[in-house]
């Protein structure tokens, strides 16, 4: 059995994308990677319970508790290094990371965004706001994108995309759920495996 990439998943909320990764791993779909750490920037995030249920070490590192961006990122780096992290997955992680942080892990941080980048992305576009914007604009097709993370919000190289139809009568909540089920939960685990394989084959 070869080496597996050690994966840290960064979360802020319920952890549905974390669960999609854990489920895919349990099905044997991420043979080259293993989730070894979960970090939440929000105290009490339900994702922490998901990690505990899967027997994965989990930490809370809050920017507020750290007293600012620099000490917050310092604590993140400390935890990631201690974990010997190979790949960082942002799964509904709402804290913006600075260039100081992203350059430390070039092509080692991936994020899933609930639109087809370059549409409805960048600063201010997250969660339901993305789906509200898509419906307001009247687009017929949306989807999800997994991309490498750099200093520009949603600006890194695209790894995978999957389109999802917008249906008559969709609300932002209904559309959000469909994008998760039909796109995010499929391409995020696939991309985790793609990048893990690239890391361990070097």
Secondary structure, 3 states (H helix, E strand, C coil): CCCCEEEEEEECCCCHHHHHHHHHHHCCCCCCEEEEEEEECCCCCHHHHHHHHCCCCEEECCHHHHCCHHHHHHHHHHHHHHCCCCEEEECCCCCCCCHHHHHHCCCCEEEEECCCCCCCCCCCCCCHHHHHHHHHHCCCEEEEEEEECCCCCCCCCEEEEEEEECCCCCCHHHHHHHHHHHHHHHHHHHHHHHHHHHHHCC
